[in-house]
Amino acid sequence: MNILLIIIIFLIVVIEILLQLWVNKLRQIYNNSFSWKKPIVTNIITYNRDKYPTYLNKEYIKHMVYFYDRYLGTNNKPNTNNIETYYQKNKRIVTKYSIGKNGERKNDVFKKSNFSSYGDSLCFGRFVDDNNTWQYYLSKKIKNNVKNFGVGNYGLDQAFLKFKKNKEKNLDKSKNIIFLFGPEIIRRNVSLWKHFYEFGNIFNTKPAFIYNIKSKKFNLIKNPNCKRRQGFDFKILEKKIYKKDIFYINKFSNYLWKFPYIISLRKYPTRKISLILYFTYVYLKKNYRFSINFIERSNFFKDLSTLGGLYYDFIDKAKMYKDKFYLNSTENVIRLISNFCKKNKMTCYFFLVPSYYDHKYCQKYKKKYYKSLKYIVENNNKSVGFYDLTNELIKFNSDRIYADKAYGGHLNPKGQKVLSNIIFKIINEKKNKS
């Protein structure tokens, strides 16, 4: 009996040591530099590396110079210029953008402006030059400057708060307001710190409208001010939002590998084991030419090959569109925007635009996993102009209208033109009806 117990304890210790060694090795190999442009993010996160993540000082300085905003979390800093690069067929493509005095992306086609746009990177027009955005093309069609206040990584809540702030400070006098965003907002609208669900996105904290069970109301949780002269203060974050962020509670803390690793394995075991096996296979194939045909032919392996560790992020996002909590949270923001526009006698449009993988998914399966948002918005706000542009966009081949072929891939100049044509048609139809 004693011998059996010793053997069991010995095996547990050996498994624990091996598990620690290999998990940390995979974490080091693949997550040493997080990148959402490549399917390399493993979702393998460890307590010692990721609960209080390290970062390069130059990345922090860049964030402070170009994006940090105490109130909104992030924003495009006025009177700045920047470049962004992406790769297409191993070719490096450089794009440039300029931000004007009021935080808008420069679009000087016309001086007169009665249209403004707010939203995420799909609204901003990431990975295209200033004269290739959908706002630029739309401006030429309506002979009116369409201001671009879009910001990368934004939730619809941040877009609303920026819009409201601009109106209060008289920085935006437009009477026609466009809110354009991707399906990703279902998560962003309830997030307080992006790192808890976009592992590695460590500088992006934000405010959010969070539902309070006791009061049965949505309360604005302010952006936590975690900026210090010496850098990013994670201790302040832990104190202010760790227990308030739904993704820390439901995702991050469950994904986290911490001692003992065997016990950590109890949380999301299928995901953790499948990701370890997949990235082990990738490692062996790359370094030792190891391959098994029937594994690579399986649909599960193909899905993981396409998105890497982000495969499970996509699955989670799709599930959220079946969950009333997330749907109601987004619908609440849309309602706030709509009411604000009505009160101030402004015309408001909401445009839902698929990113690259959303587009591929809809073309492949002939369905939209996010169609429930349009339903719940229109059911609760019958007069709201909510337009899902997916059906129009999937008429075009994904690879022809998107710049980067990544998880959150953005439209290329051709795609931006197509998008401007669709929006122009809707605006005209609404104008003719009124």
DRENMARSE-98815 format. One line per 4 residues: their letters; for each residue y, x, z of C-alpha. Coordinates in Angstrom, 3 decimals, m for minus. Each point is the difference from the previous one (the first is absolute). Example, Ala and Ser with C-alpha at 12.3 -4.5 7.8 and 13.67 -1.06 7.14 Angstrom:
BEGIN
as> m4.500 12.300 7.800 | 3.440 1.370 m0.660
END
This chain:
BEGIN
mnil> 0.000 0.000 0.000 | 2.394 2.789 0.943 | m0.870 1.888 m3.183 | 0.669 m3.087 m2.113
liii> 3.372 m0.489 1.691 | 0.919 3.633 m0.593 | m0.956 m0.300 m3.680 | 2.109 m3.168 m0.385
ifli> 3.006 1.624 1.707 | m0.465 3.116 m2.122 | m0.076 m2.053 m3.221 | 3.117 m1.943 1.029
vvie> 1.852 3.251 0.707 | m1.107 1.521 m3.326 | 1.024 m3.125 m1.956 | 3.349 m0.077 1.827
illq> 0.710 3.670 m0.818 | m1.022 m0.356 m3.650 | 1.988 m3.211 m0.368 | 3.101 1.612 1.477
lwvn> m0.294 3.077 m2.175 | m0.551 m1.897 m3.246 | 2.554 m2.797 0.584 | 2.687 2.560 0.822
klrq> m0.950 2.101 m3.005 | 0.315 m3.002 m2.331 | 3.311 m0.900 1.666 | 1.260 3.535 m0.645
iynn> m1.238 0.168 m3.600 | 1.285 m3.325 m1.238 | 2.764 m1.129 2.327 | 1.778 3.297 0.507
sfsw> 2.697 m1.337 m2.244 | 0.077 m3.795 m0.287 | 0.798 m1.290 m3.478 | 0.119 m3.621 m1.093
kkpi> 0.201 1.170 m3.634 | m3.631 1.081 0.000 | m3.204 m1.686 1.169 | m0.568 2.808 2.483
vtni> 1.194 m1.592 3.234 | m3.202 m0.357 1.962 | 0.960 m2.324 2.863 | m1.695 2.623 2.142
ityn> 2.433 0.427 2.866 | m0.482 1.854 3.280 | 1.616 m0.345 3.393 | 1.242 3.577 0.231
rdky> 1.470 0.085 m3.554 | 1.249 m3.515 m0.645 | 1.041 m1.796 3.181 | 2.832 2.515 0.313
ptyl> 0.031 1.410 m3.546 | 1.525 3.310 m0.962 | 2.365 0.341 m2.938 | 1.944 2.592 m1.955
nkey> 3.594 0.376 1.140 | 1.240 m0.006 m3.610 | m1.594 m3.443 m0.505 | 1.773 m1.303 3.088
ikhm> 3.356 1.425 m1.157 | m0.473 m1.553 m3.454 | m0.718 m3.356 1.610 | 3.126 0.224 2.172
vyfy> 2.220 1.008 m2.942 | m1.182 m2.610 m2.487 | m1.584 m2.929 1.857 | 0.487 m0.322 3.778
dryl> 1.845 m3.092 1.226 | 0.214 m0.856 3.695 | 0.172 m3.765 m0.594 | m2.289 m0.493 m3.024
gtnn> m2.365 2.897 0.648 | 0.491 1.370 m3.491 | 2.629 m0.458 m2.693 | 1.345 1.771 m3.055
kpnt> 2.878 2.165 1.203 | 3.291 m0.607 m1.892 | 1.198 2.600 m2.503 | m3.298 1.878 m0.255
nnie> m2.152 1.156 m2.916 | m3.695 0.690 0.010 | m2.975 0.704 m2.242 | m3.575 m1.309 0.107
tyyq> m3.049 1.207 m1.861 | m3.321 m1.489 m0.955 | m2.923 1.070 m2.174 | m1.345 m1.769 m3.064
knkr> m2.993 1.506 m1.780 | 0.647 3.266 1.892 | 3.557 0.057 m1.338 | 2.774 0.372 2.585
ivtk> 2.772 m2.545 m0.572 | 3.361 0.363 1.764 | 2.293 m2.991 0.600 | 3.498 m0.096 1.475
ysig> 2.014 m2.584 1.886 | 3.538 m0.255 1.404 | 1.242 m2.098 2.907 | 3.554 m1.427 m0.047
knge> 2.576 m0.327 2.774 | m1.437 m3.275 1.371 | m3.642 1.124 0.015 | m0.776 m1.561 m3.397
rknd> m1.830 1.793 m2.793 | 2.501 0.845 m2.702 | 0.118 m2.401 m2.916 | 3.360 0.234 m1.750
vfkk> m0.718 m2.072 m3.102 | 2.656 m2.554 0.944 | 2.709 0.019 2.672 | m0.248 m3.744 0.600
snfs> m2.868 m0.909 2.323 | m1.238 m3.334 1.236 | m3.686 0.934 0.388 | m1.648 2.153 2.670
sygd> m3.614 0.922 0.698 | m1.808 0.923 3.228 | m3.564 1.012 0.706 | m2.473 2.876 0.055
slcf> m0.729 2.885 m2.402 | m0.988 m2.467 m2.745 | 3.512 m1.398 0.282 | 1.554 3.470 0.191
grfv> m1.893 1.152 m3.102 | m1.817 3.036 1.329 | m0.978 2.676 m2.510 | 2.504 m1.018 m2.673
ddnn> 3.541 1.275 m0.629 | 3.108 m2.056 0.801 | 0.288 m1.228 m3.583 | m3.634 m1.162 m0.120
twqy> m0.097 m2.493 2.887 | m0.516 m3.719 m0.554 | 3.503 m0.524 1.472 | 1.452 2.225 m2.725
ylsk> m1.750 m1.941 m2.775 | 0.830 m3.366 1.585 | 3.666 1.012 0.315 | 0.175 0.572 m3.750
kikn> m1.551 m3.415 m0.668 | 2.285 m2.044 2.261 | 3.058 2.253 m0.566 | 0.424 0.276 3.744
nvkn> m0.761 2.907 2.309 | m3.142 m0.685 2.068 | 0.342 2.031 3.199 | m3.140 1.722 1.251
fgvg> m0.301 0.142 3.808 | m3.770 0.518 m0.037 | m1.491 2.606 2.357 | m3.447 1.590 m0.117
nygl> m2.453 m1.006 2.756 | 2.056 m3.081 0.889 | m1.395 m3.178 1.450 | 1.681 m3.251 m0.933
dqaf> 1.366 m0.080 3.552 | 1.876 3.278 m0.558 | 1.250 m1.254 m3.372 | 1.392 m3.114 1.705
lkfk> 1.668 1.980 2.784 | 1.580 2.355 m2.552 | 1.170 m2.973 m2.095 | 1.480 m1.707 3.074
knke> 1.701 3.211 1.130 | 1.486 0.562 m3.475 | 1.399 m3.532 m0.027 | 1.483 0.331 3.471
knld> 1.687 3.279 m0.950 | 1.103 m1.425 m3.362 | m1.886 2.721 m1.890 | m1.688 m2.541 m2.271
kskn> 2.018 m2.897 m1.426 | m2.691 m1.294 m2.354 | m0.850 m3.706 m0.017 | m3.379 0.396 m1.734
iifl> m2.556 1.839 2.105 | m3.403 1.236 m1.143 | m2.700 1.034 2.472 | m2.797 1.867 m1.780
fgpe> m3.078 1.393 1.726 | m3.710 0.733 m0.282 | m3.001 m1.523 1.866 | 0.233 2.878 2.493
iirr> 2.720 m1.896 1.925 | m2.677 m2.069 1.769 | m0.618 3.088 2.146 | 3.440 1.530 0.061
nvsl> 1.610 m3.134 1.418 | m1.900 0.292 3.285 | m0.002 3.780 0.271 | 2.188 2.030 2.380
wkhf> m1.260 3.486 m0.820 | m1.520 0.599 m3.440 | m2.281 2.769 1.256 | m2.138 m2.577 1.780
yefg> m1.247 m1.395 m3.304 | 1.239 2.491 m2.623 | m1.416 3.058 1.731 | 2.359 2.930 m0.517
nifn> 3.127 m2.090 m0.671 | 1.423 1.302 3.258 | 3.782 m0.210 m0.422 | 0.155 m3.667 m0.922
tkpa> 0.708 m2.162 3.018 | 1.554 m3.412 m0.528 | 1.153 m3.250 1.589 | m2.137 m3.120 m0.419
fiyn> m0.009 m3.726 0.749 | m2.974 m0.397 2.330 | m1.366 m3.356 1.116 | 0.173 m0.591 3.763
iksk> m2.872 m2.200 1.229 | 1.830 m1.092 3.155 | 3.278 m1.037 m1.630 | m1.711 m1.007 m3.287
kfnl> 2.821 1.737 m1.864 | 0.427 3.049 m2.199 | 1.983 2.655 1.863 | 1.601 3.035 m1.599
iknp> m1.441 3.225 1.422 | 2.651 2.647 m0.588 | m0.759 3.308 m1.680 | m0.964 2.518 2.700
nckr> 2.484 2.865 0.062 | m2.387 2.943 0.206 | 2.282 2.546 m1.631 | 0.885 3.083 2.005
rqgf> 1.772 3.217 m0.928 | m3.190 1.949 0.372 | m1.973 m2.449 m2.137 | m2.053 m3.188 0.125
dfki> m0.768 m1.137 3.550 | m3.460 m1.586 0.089 | 0.175 m0.561 3.757 | 2.881 m2.449 m0.519
lekk> m2.037 m1.778 m2.659 | m2.975 m0.261 2.325 | 2.159 m1.491 2.717 | 1.807 m2.499 m2.234
iykk> m2.400 m1.294 m2.649 | m3.604 1.195 0.289 | m1.090 m3.161 1.807 | 2.266 m2.226 m2.128
dify> m1.237 1.132 m3.411 | m2.881 m2.158 m1.211 | m1.378 2.845 m2.120 | m0.248 2.307 2.991
inkf> m1.979 m2.662 1.846 | m2.205 m1.207 m2.854 | m0.306 3.038 m2.250 | 1.292 3.398 1.064
snyl> m1.573 0.111 3.460 | m3.324 m1.180 m1.475 | 0.008 2.517 m2.854 | 0.827 2.881 2.340
wkfp> m2.722 2.552 0.701 | 0.271 1.190 3.587 | m2.321 1.534 2.553 | m2.786 m0.926 0.242
yiis> m0.359 m0.555 m3.740 | m3.278 m1.871 0.416 | 1.799 m2.731 1.938 | 2.849 m0.032 m2.574
lrky> m2.646 m0.791 m2.583 | m0.514 m3.431 1.593 | 3.326 m1.185 m1.442 | m0.159 m0.686 m3.759
ptrk> m3.335 1.864 m0.321 | m0.648 m1.115 m3.599 | 3.379 1.228 m1.182 | m0.128 3.252 1.894
isli> m3.517 0.876 m1.100 | 0.579 m0.995 m3.653 | 3.188 2.094 m0.180 | m1.700 3.010 1.595
lyft> m2.931 m0.290 m2.409 | 2.264 m0.489 m3.015 | 2.266 2.972 0.719 | m2.992 2.128 0.926
yvyl> m1.473 m0.836 m3.402 | 3.336 0.858 m1.693 | 0.080 3.318 1.874 | m3.580 0.903 m0.979
kkny> 0.573 m0.974 m3.610 | 3.171 2.055 m0.279 | m1.303 3.105 1.761 | m3.724 m0.040 m0.727
rfsi> m0.322 m2.190 m3.156 | m2.051 m2.490 1.976 | m0.360 m3.416 m1.682 | m2.277 m3.060 0.040
nfie> 0.344 m2.312 m3.011 | m1.012 m3.299 1.585 | 2.590 0.485 2.797 | 2.807 0.632 m2.463
rsnf> m0.993 m3.021 m2.086 | 0.287 m2.383 2.980 | 3.002 m2.343 0.134 | 0.793 1.052 3.571
fkdl> 0.190 3.668 m0.986 | 2.177 m0.859 m3.008 | 2.414 m1.944 2.221 | 0.219 2.891 2.438
stlg> 0.460 2.451 m2.881 | 2.937 m2.049 m1.279 | 1.832 m0.355 3.310 | m1.613 2.523 2.342
glyy> 0.597 m0.892 3.627 | 2.633 m2.494 m1.133 | m2.827 m2.284 m1.132 | m0.138 m1.492 3.476
dfid> 3.773 m0.365 0.113 | m0.229 m2.158 m3.096 | m2.799 m2.080 1.537 | 2.080 m0.482 3.159
kakm> 3.038 m1.070 m2.013 | m2.017 m2.558 m1.962 | m1.314 m1.479 3.273 | 3.555 m0.362 1.329
ykdk> 0.777 m2.445 m2.789 | m2.574 m2.303 1.586 | 1.480 0.352 3.482 | 2.680 m2.470 1.129
fyln> 1.616 2.532 2.366 | 0.922 2.401 m2.823 | 0.831 m2.755 m2.482 | 2.245 m1.807 2.476
sten> 1.744 3.259 0.921 | 0.932 0.611 m3.641 | 0.880 m3.637 m0.610 | 2.326 0.155 3.021
virl> 1.980 2.875 m1.559 | 0.246 m1.877 m3.303 | 1.263 m3.037 1.897 | 2.632 2.117 1.803
isnf> 1.227 1.397 m3.315 | 0.041 m3.400 m1.666 | 1.955 m1.607 2.860 | 2.512 2.855 0.057
ckkn> 0.570 m0.348 m3.760 | 0.425 m3.786 0.234 | 2.471 0.351 2.864 | 2.069 2.488 m2.019
kmtc> m0.350 m1.928 m3.304 | m2.032 2.637 m1.813 | m2.821 m0.425 m2.510 | m3.162 1.773 1.087
yffl> m3.123 1.084 m1.939 | m3.277 1.374 1.382 | m2.163 2.017 m2.424 | m3.496 1.221 0.873
vpsy> m1.060 2.935 m2.211 | m3.450 1.658 0.068 | m0.288 3.761 0.410 | m2.450 1.954 m2.169
ydhk> m3.239 m0.687 1.871 | 0.958 m3.651 0.605 | 0.476 m0.314 m3.752 | m3.377 1.630 m0.696
ycqk> m1.695 m2.262 2.555 | 1.475 m3.183 m1.506 | m0.996 1.016 m3.514 | m3.521 0.960 1.051
ykkk> m0.851 m3.014 2.184 | 2.247 m2.617 m1.691 | 1.461 m1.055 3.355 | 2.771 0.859 2.480
yyks> m0.884 0.788 3.588 | 3.629 m0.734 1.020 | 0.520 m3.444 m1.602 | 0.054 m1.595 3.488
lkyi> 3.507 1.378 0.651 | 1.562 m2.027 m2.797 | m1.836 m3.087 1.239 | 1.132 0.283 3.627
venn> 3.607 0.832 m0.953 | 0.336 m2.932 m2.384 | m1.801 m2.341 2.397 | 2.459 0.793 2.816
nksv> 3.123 0.612 m2.081 | m0.131 m2.261 m3.040 | 3.386 1.031 m1.387 | m0.632 3.767 0.184
gfyd> m0.122 1.792 m3.342 | m3.222 2.002 0.487 | m1.508 1.548 m3.143 | m3.266 1.901 m0.218
ltne> 0.357 2.117 m3.157 | m3.627 1.177 m0.103 | m1.154 m2.344 m2.780 | 2.772 1.250 m2.275
likf> m0.607 3.669 0.773 | m3.804 m0.027 m0.365 | 0.477 m0.891 m3.662 | 0.691 3.736 m0.371
nsdr> m2.428 2.880 0.448 | 0.455 1.620 3.445 | 0.032 3.560 m1.338 | 2.774 m0.834 m2.471
iyad> 2.523 m1.482 2.439 | m0.538 2.027 3.203 | 1.227 3.528 0.654 | m2.244 1.208 2.836
kayg> m3.600 m1.207 0.101 | m0.227 0.067 3.781 | m0.553 m2.535 2.772 | 3.596 m1.238 m0.083
ghln> 0.734 1.006 m3.600 | 3.412 m0.848 m1.497 | 1.142 m1.255 m3.382 | 1.000 2.486 m2.701
pkgq> 3.024 m0.500 m2.324 | m2.026 m2.325 m2.255 | m1.144 m1.988 3.050 | 3.588 m0.159 1.278
kvls> 1.093 m1.489 m3.357 | m2.805 m2.569 0.122 | 0.990 m0.924 3.560 | 3.673 m0.406 m0.943
niif> m0.986 m2.342 m2.867 | m2.045 m2.202 2.347 | 2.786 m0.181 2.590 | 2.616 m0.678 m2.675
kiin> m2.027 m2.943 m1.285 | m0.352 m1.503 3.517 | 3.712 0.410 0.780 | 0.930 m1.657 m3.287
ekkn> m2.384 m2.899 0.576 | 1.382 m0.592 3.487 | 3.579 0.206 m1.310 | m0.705 m2.567 m2.722
ks> m1.593 m2.407 2.513 | 2.960 0.081 2.381
END
